[in-house]
Amino acid sequence: MLLQLDNLKVSYGLTRALRGFSMQVEPGQTTAVLGTNGAGKTTLLKTLSGFPRVASRALEMEVEEGEIHFDGDRIDRLKPDAIVHRGITHVPEGREVFRDLSVDENLWMGSYGSSSQLADVERIYEYFPALAERRRQRAETLSGGEQQMLAIGRALMGQPRLLLLDEPSLGLAPVIVQQIFAILQSIRDEGLTILLVEQNARLALEFADFAYILENGRGVLSGPCAELQRNDMVQEFYMGVGDNAERHSYADAKTYRIRKRWR
């Protein structure tokens, strides 16, 4: 087991974002976490990256309970730099590239704590040829899709064993999403373990091996993606298939099915 979470409870002040969530990620596996806005998906990735251990003037995240183990070692008390050294890198929602730095400089920023060399930068450019053409440009001049590519490339410069991806399709045109996921497919085929947070359930279930559905901070369903794709309630309430193709929670789906049965 590469990653294991046990009964994780995380709060923002009086608001609990994760309510006893547990999950496992096998080496070489791509695992997706699905859920609507506010389900706790981004909180999960921030917790794995060590953000609750960083002082902030904003409302602070706090791990109230639970443990996180990575490759057998407990990491839920480590700070972000120590977690990066262990081999976990994070592509945040919104990309968060260094806008005033060039593409090249952004990539080198991602090499912190790793032994990356010039050959590793060139490999990133092989993955993302559009970036190679703009290596001297400031990141703020890139399109949204190119910035997403840069954020992924920067994370790969850390030579991760586990890559955390937070909403990589957010705000991008379908053709750009298709390009990015084709590149991610090549990267995962090389054996990299990926934990993907994604609202596009259809895309995530097609890409990943195993998935968890998170609702209001709780895990409500999990299983191999092939099985979840055939699940009637997942199709109806997450993939927009069926007579009641609206975005509700999985708990709503259960209630709806029960009521429908008794009509």
N, C-alpha and C positions, 0 to 999 in steps of 0.2 A: 504494500500500500504506500503510495507516494504522499498523499494528503488525506488527513482524517480530522473532521470536526465533530466534537461531541457536545451536545446540549448547549450550543452557543447562544448567549443572551447579551444583546448590545443595546444601549439606550443613548438617546440624546436628551439630557436633562430628565424630565419626567416621562418622556415618550420612549417606549421600547420599540426598537426597529427590528430586532431579531428576537424571537421568543422560543428559544430552545431548539435551534436548528442543528441538525446533524447531517453529515454527508461524507462520502468517500470518493477519492479519485485514484484510479489505477495508473501506473506508469504507462506512457504512450497513449493514454485514452484522451479523447476529447469529450468533455462533460459540459452540458449546457444547463443554465439556470434560467427558467422562464418565470414570468409573472407580470402583472400589471404595474403601473406607476405606483410607487409607495409600498411595494411588496417587501422591500428590504434587499434587493439585488445589489445595488451600488454599495450599500452599507456592508454587505458581505465581502465584496472585493476590497474595500477600504480596510476592513478589519484584518483580512489576510495580509495586506501590505503594511500593517503596523501603524496606520493613521491614528487609532485611539491613543497611542503612546506619544503623540506629538502635541505639545502645548499649543493652544489656539485661543484667540480672543472670541471666536465664534462659539456657539453652543457645542460643547465638547462631546465626542463619542466616548462611551465608557463600556468596556467589556465587564459585565456584571458577573457572569458565570460561564463555565464551559472551558474547553481546552482545544487547541489546534496543534496537531502534530504533522511535521513535514519530514518525510524519510526517517521516521522513528523518533525525531527530536521535537520536544515541545517548543513552539515559537510564539505563542500568544503573549509572551511578556517581552518580546524583542522589539527594538525600534526599527524603522524602515531600512536604514542602511545595513543593519545586521541581517534583515530578511532578504535584501537584494544579494548580499554576500552568500546566502544559503542557496540562491538560484531561483528566486521568484521575482518576476518583473511584471509591471502593471501598465496597460494601455488604458488611461482613464476615459470616462465619458467626456466628450467635448474636445478630445485630443490633447489640449494643453501643451502645444509645442512652444518653444522659446521663440517668440515672434521676431525679435530683433536680431537673432542669430541666423547664420546661413544654414542651409540644409546639412552641409558637412559638419558644421559646429554642433548642430542638434544631435547628429548621430554620435559624435565623439562624447557628448554629455551623457549619452546612454551607456558608455563603456565604463563608467565609474564602478570600481570594485571588481572589474573583470580583467582578463588578460587580452582583450581585443586588440588587434593590430590592423594595419592598413588593409590587409587581405580580407579582414572581416567587413570593413566598410565597403570594399568592392563587391563583396558577396551580397550585401544589402542592395547595392545598385543593380546587381543581376536580378534580384527578386523584383525590384521596382525601377525599371528603366526610366520611367517618367521623372524620378528623382535625380537620376544620373545627369539628365539634361539640365537640371536646375541646381546643381550642387553648390554653386556660388550665390544663389539667390537667397534673400532673407525669407524666412518661413512665412512671414505675414503676406507675402506676395503669392503664395501657393493657393490653389483651389481647395475646397473642402476635402475632396477625395485625396488630393496629394498630401494634405496635412495629415489625414488619417494614415496614409502609407508611411509618412515620416514618423508618426507616433509609434507605429508598429515596428518600423526599422530601428528606431531608437531603443525600444524595449529589447529587440533581438540582439542589439550590441552588448547587452549585459550577459549574453550567453546563458539564457535561462534554462532551467530544467522544468519550470512551470510558467506558462505565459497566461496572464489574466487579461481578458479582453472585455471591456465594458461598452456595450452598445456600438460595435464597430460599424453598423449600417445606418446609424442615426443621422438623418438629414442629408443623405446622399442619394443621388439618382440611381435607379435600378441597374443601369449599365456599369456604373462605378462599383456598386456593391458586388456585382457579379465578378468584376475584375479582382477586387480585393479578396473575395472568398476563394477564388481560383488560386491566388498566391498562397493564402492560408492553407489550402488543401495540400499544396506542394510542401509547405513547411511541416505540416502534421505528418505527411507521408515519410518524412525523414526521422520521425520518432519523437517529436516534441510533444509534451503533454500540455493541453490547453484547457482552461476553464473559461467558458464563454457565457457572458450575461447578454441576453438579447430579447427584445420585445417581439421581434418578428419570429413567431413560433415556427412557422412553416420552414423558414430558412434555417433556423437553429436545429430543428429536428432532422432536417436533411443532411446537415453538416456534422453533427455530433454523433457519438456512440451511445451515450447515456445522458439522461436528463432528470432534473428535479424541478418541480413546480412549487414556487414559493408564493404564499398568500398571507398578507398581514404578518410577516415575520416568521411564519410557520411553514414547514414542508408539508404539503398535502398530497403529493403523488410523486413517484419516481419510478424509473424503469428504463430498459433499453429503448432507444429512440424509435426503432422499428415497431415496437409494441405500442408506444404512446401515439404514434401516427395513426394507428388503427383504433385507438380509444375514441368512442363516440363523443364523450364529453369534452375531450381535448380538441377534437375536430370542431365541435360546435362552438365552444367558448374561447378557444385560443387561435384556431386556424380559419375561422370564418366559414365553416362548412355546415350546411344543414338549415333547417327551417328557422331556427332561432339564432342566426349567425350574428351575435353581438358580443362585445367584450365584457364578460362578467367574470367573477371569481369562480374557482373550481368548486368552492362551497355552494355558490349560487347554482352551479350546474347540478350538483347533487339534489338540492332542494327542488329545482325545476323538474328533474327526472322523476322524483318521488311523487310530486303533485300530478305530473302528466300521467303517471301509472294509475293513479286513483280517480282520474276523471272518467 
